[in-house]
Structure formats: C-alpha cells, structure tokens
Amino acid sequence: MHAESKSGILRQPLSVWATAFAAVVAFMGIGLVDPILPAIAKNLQASPSQVSLLFTSYFLITAVAMLVTGWVSSRIGGKRTLMIGLALIVVFAGLAGTSGSVGQLVGFRAGWGFGNALFVATALAVIVGAASGGAESAIILYEAALGLGISMGPLAGALLGDMNWRYPFFGTAALMATGFVLIATLLKAPPRPAVKTPLSAPLRALRHGGLSTTAFTALFYNYAFFTILAFTPFILGMDAHGIGLVFFGWGVLVALSSVFAAPFLQRRFGTVRVMHAALALLVLFQLGLAVSGHTGIIVCTILSGIPIGMNNTAFTEAAMEVSDHPRPVASAGYNFVRWMGGALAPYIASKLAEHFSTAVPYYAGAACCAVAMAILVIRRGHLRPLERVDIDHTFQEAPLPAQA
C-alpha cells in the first residue's frame, strides 16, 4: 500500500505539474533576497532593519490578502485567480528590480505579496483537488514544491545577485511569466464552488478550536522560522555566493525532511508528536545560533532546515484535516494567522540586534518555539481529530492479512 501511494505522488496530470512548477517559483521568491540583503543595504544605503521590511511588507500583505483569496476564487474560479496572482508577481517582481530606494523596493514587495497570496492559497486547493493519490499525496507534493523553491531561491539569488542585485528580481519575473503560460495552457479550469465564499468565512473558520490552535501555534513557529531566514544573512559575514550556498543546503534539508521525514514520522508517532519534536529541535538550533561562532552558525543554520521541513508538512496537513470547513477556507484562515509570524520576525529580530546583541533574536525565536509547544499542550483536546487521521494513515500502512 505504501509503495503504491509513494509512486502515486509522481503520477500526476500535467495540470498538477504546471501548478507545482509555478509554486516552486513562487516559493523561490521567499528566499531569493536572502543572499543579496547585505548588497541591497549597501547599494540603497539602508540599515538591516530597513532592509528587513522587504520580508515584513511581503508577508504582512500576504497574510491580510489570504482573507480575500476564497472570496475571489469562488467568484472567478481557481484558474483565473492563479493567473491574476501570477500576473501580479510578474509585474511587481519586475518593478522591484527597478527600485531606486529601499522604500520603493518595500512597496513593490508588498504588491508581490498580494499576488503571492492569491496564487499560493489557490494553488494548494487546486493541487489537492486535481492530484491523484488523495489529500496526503497532494500536500506532500505541495510541500515538496515549497522545499524546492525555498532551496533554489537563495541559490538563484546568489548567482544572479553576484552580477547585480537587481537581476534576481528580473529572473523571478521571467520564471513566473513561464508559469503563467503553463497554467494558461495546461490547467483545465476547475468547477467553481456551488456556494460563493463570503469575506468573513476565513475568520469564522478560526472559531474552530482545532484550526485556531494549529494557526496560532504556527504563528509562533513561523516567527522562529523567519528569524533564521531573514536575520541570519546579516551575521554570516559572507558574500552573496556564500550566503546562497548556506541557505541552499538549508533548503535542501527543508525539502527532504518535509517530503520524506515528516510523513514517515507522522505515520509512526502522530502529527502532534512530530510538531513537539520538531519545535524542540528548533529550540536547540536557535540556542546554537545564539552562542556559536562562525562555523557553528553555518552548521546550525543548515541543520535547522530539518525541523522546519518537518513542521511545514505537519502544520499544513493539520490545518487541512483538523476542521470540518472547506479546505480553501481553512487554508485562508490558517495562513492569515501564521504568516503574521513571518511578517513580524524580520523587523523585530533586526531591531533586537541593533539594541542588544546578535544573540537576542535567536533567544526570542527559541522562546517562541517554547510558547508554540505550550499551546499544543494546553489545547491538545482540540487536536483530537488529527489522531483519527493518523490512525487512518497507520491503517493504510498495515500489511494485508495473509491469504488462506
């Protein structure tokens, strides 16, 4: 059974692969600017906290826009929503490459974030709806796209940014234009929902105890996640190539642990236990970043990709399975809350470093992981539906009875 499900992940319609390719490029945009953050600060005469607003504006707009993605897609259809999101990314990524000041760049990243929200939230629903092998296979495929995109983003940013800090933005625009063409030609428009989603649906979905528990735990987890992603480039003391290679190694571990380690461990120990273990491991790496020298910082940064990849898959599957709301609505509410962690962390981390020391942001990240674990313990009763999902997975993995 397990071998069949694994092979089924790769046997997907062309429309799913087209959407997955565009998702890879969309997630590349998250880590694309990592290797060039010091270069941007130097060329635009900006401080680290000012440059960190590239992440803050991007994720803040992404989070808020999540509230309207279901409303839009239920009225114009999933395919049109994907294409509008891709078109906005193409336009604003291209404009970001023309920026003459950090303020302009921050503004263009905000527009990019709006397009990213329309695309990412809808892409997950489209892949889940169109993929063969069920929701679990679709989520693993989606997380594989996330991991691959996050790993390739810093590498592409380093290679293009070494020539000019503007080139990574133009490169993203070109790749997203390719994704736009693939979606337009290969994706058959999925049927529109019979009932149009009201604007208030994602917020009302968060009244569900399980979804709100998952979302707010993910908010604190994402704070720790993006402290590493957005702040660490400033303390590595390396050029664009060096930073790009460090975060490429980190991203490879994100991808491998999200696709292979997380599903295996979830089937053996359950989703909630995987969350606890990954958060505890992330605490150790955050503390390692706080107290280590240069080599230790590199090692802890790369290895932190393991718990981050495990949590990305565990949290996404939990958000999709824990409530009885439609998956696009649950995804929108969940992402609205969790991306707030990505919006807050870069700016707060850089400010903490400016006022105290470079170790303090990581202590704050470790504390956020501890808070996330406490939420899971205190509200564990709301996560009981996940136990049924884990039992189903275990049943699917069980060997067939011997034939008489």
Secondary structure as UniProt FT lines:
FT   HELIX           2..10
FT   HELIX           14..31
FT   TURN            32..33
FT   HELIX           34..36
FT   HELIX           37..43
FT   TURN            44..45
FT   HELIX           48..51
FT   HELIX           53..76
FT   HELIX           78..96
FT   TURN            97..98
FT   HELIX           102..130
FT   TURN            132..133
FT   HELIX           134..161
FT   TURN            162..163
FT   TURN            165..166
FT   HELIX           167..186
FT   TURN            199..200
FT   HELIX           201..205
FT   TURN            206..207
FT   HELIX           209..231
FT   HELIX           233..236
FT   HELIX           240..256
FT   HELIX           257..261
FT   HELIX           262..269
FT   HELIX           271..291
FT   HELIX           294..303
FT   HELIX           305..321
FT   HELIX           327..355
FT   TURN            358..359
FT   HELIX           360..378
FT   HELIX           380..383
FT   HELIX           384..397
//
